[in-house]
Amino acid sequence: MNIYQRAKNLLLAPAKEWQSIDEEDVNSSHVLTYLLVLALIPAVAGFIGMGFIGLNVFGIHSGSIGWGFRHAISSYLGIVGGAYISAFVIDFLADKFQATSSFNVAFKVVAYSYTPMCVAGVFYLIPSLSFLVPLAGLYGLYILYTGMKPMLKVPEDKMMGYFIVCLLSIIVVSMVVGAIFGAIFINSVYF
């Protein structure tokens, strides 16, 4: 399956695509490649948008090549690092909800659920539209939800509780990773 087709199928028919993913015998390096390629979309778009176009707020223009570069690195590492840490947490919690405990499977579920947010990263090209990227992340939560049952084999009675705990942990991981990379790259004066 090529990256474009996988992303398209996940965005348009996630439940059907999860069935296909569940039947595949793909190792995590293929999934990592998928995530690394998709994470380039918000990183490159952010570099162009923040580095060359910038924002014009209250008549003050912000944006520079350095700012765009820091945004790109922070975005890229945040997506990849956040996916790994979230997959670790989801795998750790699997036993408590009688789900399949496998880091590779948890990583597939998390990495593929990042698809809408990564694809919507194209909106970083126009910084005033960047608010749409987190909104696309909400659709990613739906993709996560539809993927948990077939991939992690969550019992029906445990599904909602496991999803809520996974959702909260992904939010916390995203906030912590974002704060760390933001402090390192975005707020860096000497970069």
C-alpha positions in Angstrom: 0.0 0.0 0.0 1.5 3.4 -0.9 1.4 6.3 1.5 -1.0 8.4 -0.6 -3.6 5.5 -0.9 -3.3 4.7 2.8 -3.9 8.3 3.8 -6.8 8.7 1.4 -8.4 5.5 2.6 -8.0 6.4 6.3 -9.5 9.8 5.7 -12.4 8.7 3.6 -13.3 5.3 5.0 -11.4 4.6 8.2 -13.4 1.6 9.4 -12.9 -0.2 6.2 -9.2 0.7 6.1 -8.6 -0.5 9.6 -9.9 -3.9 8.5 -7.3 -3.9 5.7 -4.6 -2.8 8.1 -5.5 -5.5 10.6 -5.1 -8.2 7.9 -1.7 -6.9 6.8 1.5 -8.3 8.0 3.4 -5.1 8.1 6.2 -4.3 10.6 6.6 -1.0 12.4 9.3 0.3 10.1 6.7 0.6 7.3 4.4 2.5 9.7 7.3 4.7 10.9 8.1 5.5 7.3 4.4 6.5 6.7 4.5 8.7 9.8 7.9 10.3 8.9 6.7 11.2 5.4 3.3 12.5 6.6 5.0 14.6 9.4 6.9 16.4 6.7 3.7 18.1 5.5 3.2 20.3 8.6 6.9 20.7 9.0 7.6 22.0 5.5 4.3 24.0 5.3 5.1 25.5 8.7 8.6 26.4 7.5 7.3 28.2 4.5 4.3 29.8 6.3 6.2 31.0 9.4 9.5 31.6 7.6 8.4 33.4 4.5 4.8 34.5 4.8 4.5 35.1 8.6 1.6 36.5 10.5 0.3 40.1 10.4 -1.3 40.7 13.8 -2.4 44.2 14.7 -0.2 45.6 12.0 2.9 43.8 13.4 4.5 41.3 11.0 6.0 38.2 12.5 8.0 35.6 10.6 11.5 34.9 9.7 13.5 32.0 8.3 14.8 31.2 11.8 11.2 31.2 13.2 10.0 28.9 10.3 12.9 26.5 10.8 12.3 26.3 14.6 8.6 25.7 13.9 9.4 23.0 11.4 11.7 21.1 13.7 9.4 21.4 16.6 6.4 20.2 14.6 8.3 17.3 13.1 9.8 16.0 16.3 6.6 16.7 18.2 4.6 14.5 15.8 7.0 11.6 15.7 8.0 11.8 19.4 4.3 12.2 20.5 3.3 9.2 18.4 6.0 7.0 20.0 5.2 8.1 23.6 1.5 7.8 23.0 1.9 4.3 21.6 4.0 3.3 24.6 1.2 4.6 27.0 -1.6 2.9 25.0 0.4 -0.4 25.1 1.1 0.0 28.8 -2.7 0.5 29.5 -3.8 -2.4 27.2 -3.7 -5.1 29.9 -5.8 -3.0 32.2 -8.6 -3.0 29.6 -8.1 -6.6 28.4 -6.8 -5.4 25.0 -4.0 -6.7 22.9 -0.7 -5.7 24.4 1.7 -5.0 21.6 3.8 -1.9 21.0 3.8 -2.4 17.3 0.0 -2.6 17.1 -0.4 0.4 19.4 2.1 2.4 17.3 0.1 1.5 14.1 -3.1 2.8 15.7 -1.5 6.0 16.9 0.6 6.7 13.8 -2.4 6.2 11.5 -4.6 8.4 13.7 -2.2 11.3 13.1 -3.1 11.2 9.4 -5.8 14.0 9.4 -3.6 16.4 11.4 -0.6 15.8 9.2 -2.5 16.2 6.0 -4.2 19.4 7.4 -0.7 20.6 8.1 -0.8 22.1 4.6 -2.8 24.9 6.2 0.4 26.1 7.9 1.3 27.5 4.5 -1.1 30.3 5.4 -0.5 31.0 9.1 -3.9 32.6 9.6 -5.5 29.2 8.7 -3.3 27.2 11.1 -6.2 26.9 13.5 -7.6 24.3 11.2 -4.8 21.8 12.0 -5.9 21.0 15.5 -9.5 20.8 14.3 -8.3 18.0 11.9 -6.8 16.4 14.9 -10.4 15.9 16.2 -11.1 13.7 13.2 -7.9 11.9 14.1 -9.5 10.9 17.4 -12.4 9.4 15.5 -9.9 7.4 13.4 -8.2 6.3 16.6 -11.5 5.2 18.0 -12.5 3.2 14.9 -9.0 1.6 14.9 -8.9 0.5 18.5 -11.5 -2.2 18.3 -10.1 -4.2 15.3 -6.4 -3.5 16.0 -6.2 -3.8 19.8 -9.1 -6.3 20.1 -10.7 -4.3 22.9 -13.8 -5.9 24.5 -17.0 -4.0 23.8 -17.7 -3.3 27.4 -14.2 -1.8 27.9 -14.0 0.2 24.7 -15.3 3.5 25.9 -13.2 3.6 29.1 -10.1 2.6 27.2 -10.7 5.2 24.5 -11.2 7.9 27.1 -8.0 7.0 29.0 -6.1 6.8 25.7 -7.5 10.1 24.6 -6.5 11.8 27.9 -3.1 10.3 27.7 -2.6 11.5 24.1 -3.7 15.0 25.1 -1.3 15.0 28.0 1.6 13.6 25.9 0.9 16.2 23.2 0.9 19.0 25.7 4.1 17.9 27.4 6.0 17.2 24.1 4.7 20.4 22.6 5.8 22.4 25.7 9.2 20.8 25.7 9.9 21.3 22.0 8.3 24.7 22.1 10.6 25.7 24.9 13.7 24.3 23.2 13.0 25.4 19.6 10.3 28.0 19.4 11.4 30.2 22.3 15.1 29.8 21.6 16.6 33.3 21.3 20.0 32.0 20.1 19.0 29.7 17.3 
